[in-house]
Amino acid sequence: MNNFFSATPDGAPTRQSPFVEIGLASALAGVAGALNVMGFMIAGVFSANMTGNVTSLADRIGGGDAGDGLRYLLIVLLFVAGAIFAALMLELLAPHRRAGACIAILVAEALLLVALDGADRLASTHRADIMVDGLSFLMGLQNAMAARVSHARLRTTHVSGTSTDIGVGVGVIIGQLYKRGSLCEAGGNCGT
């Protein structure tokens, strides 16, 4: 029986149940929407809207406020970093263990969300920045996981596909270089 996470031994996708895809996409999109609203309510910034954040980046820099513009750049970079992290986890695990990797990513997302709550409670300054930064990372992570395992059919955040594709592409390249030992040769001894 095929499921959302199945693949042939060579990693090629198999046909997935539309009910599984719709169910997973709906659940993850709901989480993304809730976290995006949370970021907006806390800081007035959408943690999953990379199109809007890039527009704000350009607007701030164009208006002479480079400091505020760089703040938006950090949000975008953290989203891409989350996508890289998810892609690396999926790339470095064998295709037949993809479901386990997805579960690990979702558990990591939940744990990081709890850690963000703790950081928010402990921080005396920059609380909104910490929350939006963390939420942006989580949205990149979740969106990349959904896009990668669905072979780019599903996205859980709106209009952030390009940022996700960049993160997925970089993660896949790094993972493939690591598997071939190219990173070890270029960067020194990898400890084996």
Buried (B, 14 or more C-beta within 10 A) or exposed (E): EEEBBBBEEEEEBEEBEEEBBEEBBEEBBEBBBEBBEBBBEBBEBBBBBBBBBBEBBEEBBEEEEEEBBBBBBBBBBBBBBBBBBBBBBBBBBEBEEBBEBBEBBBEBBEEBBEEBEEBBEEEEEEBBBBBBBBBBBBBBBBBBBBBBBBEEEBBBBBEBBEBBBBBBEBBBBBBEBBEEEEBBEEEEEEEE
